[in-house]
Amino acid sequence: MKISFDLNGKKTCIDVPADRKLVRVLREDLMLTGTKEGCGAGECGACTVLVDGQARLSCLMSAAQIEGRRVTTIEGLTENGRMHPVQEAFIEKGAVQCGFCTPGMVLASVDLLERTPCPSREEIREGLSGNLCRCSGYVKIVDAVEAAGEKMRRGNPK
């Protein structure tokens, strides 16, 4: 099945089986390996991407579901060589450890901050509850999201 969609700001057309999982399309067919496959069952959030601006688990989406939609992966957050404020904050606050969860965590954070520009720490924890990190106690991640929100509110969006 031919699937046409916007991928990281570029029109993309690919011929894949309709039931092929989006995470596999991204990683294996399009070589965008920033999207990670952890559990494959929608439990860990490592495969999070933005579909039409909203965080979605790519391991639960089929290729057919992205027809005509806008998909943003971690590779698509950087614009004109400049990182998104969430990416910058994750680095500045030391929220990146092994890095496996980071792409999904960053994209989930972008969605959260778009929906809730000034979240409380509890709202951040709740908003990221579907994204698991095995390395941290989440404190630095919450700090990073809080800092990114402040930066975005000051008018420094990507």
C-alpha distance (Angstrom), angle and dihedral (degrees) to the residues before:
residue distance angle dihedral
M1 . . .
K2 3.80 . .
I3 3.80 111.4 .
S4 3.81 121.5 -165.7
F5 3.78 120.5 -167.2
D6 3.79 143.3 138.3
L7 3.80 110.4 -95.1
N8 3.78 117.0 -170.5
G9 3.80 90.5 -26.5
K10 3.79 96.8 -46.2
K11 3.79 128.4 103.6
T12 3.79 107.0 -113.7
C13 3.78 130.9 -171.1
I14 3.79 121.9 -175.2
D15 3.78 135.2 168.6
V16 3.81 110.1 -134.4
P17 3.79 136.8 139.8
A18 3.83 108.0 -78.3
D19 3.81 91.6 -125.1
R20 3.82 95.3 50.7
K21 3.80 108.9 122.1
L22 3.79 116.1 -110.0
V23 3.81 91.5 -126.6
R24 3.83 88.8 59.9
V25 3.81 92.7 45.7
L26 3.79 90.2 52.9
R27 3.80 98.1 42.5
E28 3.80 103.2 34.0
D29 3.79 106.4 24.5
L30 3.81 100.6 33.2
M31 3.84 97.7 27.2
L32 3.82 93.8 -130.1
T33 3.78 96.1 144.5
G34 3.80 96.4 171.0
T35 3.79 87.7 90.1
K36 3.79 105.3 80.8
E37 3.78 128.5 -151.5
G38 3.77 110.1 -143.4
C39 3.78 116.8 154.7
G40 3.82 99.2 -2.5
A41 3.81 88.6 -144.0
G42 3.80 104.5 83.2
E43 3.80 94.9 -101.5
C44 3.82 105.2 107.9
G45 3.82 108.2 39.6
A46 3.81 94.9 -138.1
C47 3.82 89.9 124.9
T48 3.82 95.5 52.9
V49 3.80 115.9 144.2
L50 3.79 131.8 164.4
V51 3.80 116.0 -105.3
D52 3.78 111.8 -171.2
G53 3.81 86.3 -16.4
Q54 3.80 96.7 -53.7
A55 3.81 126.7 108.5
R56 3.80 111.4 -106.3
L57 3.80 133.5 172.8
S58 3.78 106.4 -116.2
C59 3.81 92.3 -160.3
L60 3.81 88.4 66.0
M61 3.81 97.5 45.2
S62 3.78 124.9 83.7
A63 3.78 123.6 -142.5
A64 3.81 89.5 -111.1
Q65 3.82 89.8 61.8
I66 3.80 93.1 63.6
E67 3.80 96.7 56.2
G68 3.81 107.7 132.3
R69 3.81 93.4 -2.0
R70 3.79 134.3 119.0
V71 3.81 115.2 -112.1
T72 3.79 123.1 -171.2
T73 3.79 121.4 -170.5
I74 3.79 127.4 -174.2
E75 3.81 87.3 -92.0
G76 3.81 89.3 60.5
L77 3.81 98.1 54.6
T78 3.78 94.7 78.5
E79 3.79 111.1 85.7
N80 3.81 123.7 -166.5
G81 3.80 89.1 -13.8
R82 3.81 92.7 -54.7
M83 3.78 121.5 119.1
H84 3.79 121.0 -128.1
P85 3.84 113.2 -101.3
V86 3.81 89.4 -110.3
Q87 3.80 90.9 56.2
E88 3.80 90.8 47.3
A89 3.81 91.8 49.3
F90 3.81 92.9 49.3
I91 3.81 88.5 56.3
E92 3.81 95.5 41.6
K93 3.82 93.5 49.0
G94 3.81 95.6 42.9
A95 3.81 92.3 -117.6
V96 3.80 92.9 145.3
Q97 3.78 116.6 86.7
C98 3.81 118.4 151.1
G99 3.81 88.7 -6.7
F100 3.80 99.0 -137.6
C101 3.80 94.9 114.7
T102 3.80 94.7 34.7
P103 3.83 101.2 91.4
G104 3.80 92.6 50.6
M105 3.79 92.4 40.9
V106 3.82 91.4 51.0
L107 3.81 93.5 49.0
A108 3.81 92.2 46.5
S109 3.82 87.7 50.3
V110 3.81 91.9 51.3
D111 3.81 89.7 52.9
L112 3.81 91.7 46.2
L113 3.81 92.9 51.2
E114 3.80 92.1 47.4
R115 3.81 90.1 53.9
T116 3.82 96.9 36.3
P117 3.83 110.4 25.6
C118 3.82 94.7 -176.7
P119 3.79 106.8 32.5
S120 3.78 123.5 175.8
R121 3.80 117.4 -124.0
E122 3.81 88.4 -102.6
E123 3.81 90.9 52.1
I124 3.81 89.4 50.5
R125 3.82 91.6 51.1
E126 3.80 90.3 46.9
G127 3.81 92.6 44.9
L128 3.80 91.8 53.0
S129 3.80 96.1 39.7
G130 3.81 91.8 110.8
N131 3.80 91.6 58.5
L132 3.77 115.4 78.3
C133 3.79 126.7 -155.9
R134 3.78 117.9 -169.8
C135 3.83 95.0 -170.9
S136 3.77 105.2 53.2
G137 3.75 143.7 48.0
Y138 3.82 87.1 -129.4
V139 3.83 93.8 -117.3
K140 3.81 94.3 114.4
I141 3.80 90.8 43.6
V142 3.80 91.1 53.7
D143 3.82 89.1 45.5
A144 3.82 89.7 52.5
V145 3.80 94.3 49.8
E146 3.79 90.6 47.7
A147 3.83 90.9 50.5
A148 3.82 92.3 46.1
G149 3.79 90.1 51.9
E150 3.79 90.4 52.7
K151 3.80 91.1 48.3
M152 3.81 92.0 48.8
R153 3.81 92.4 48.4
R154 3.80 89.6 52.5
G155 3.78 87.5 59.8
N156 3.78 101.9 -98.6
P157 3.80 99.5 123.0
K158 3.77 118.8 153.4
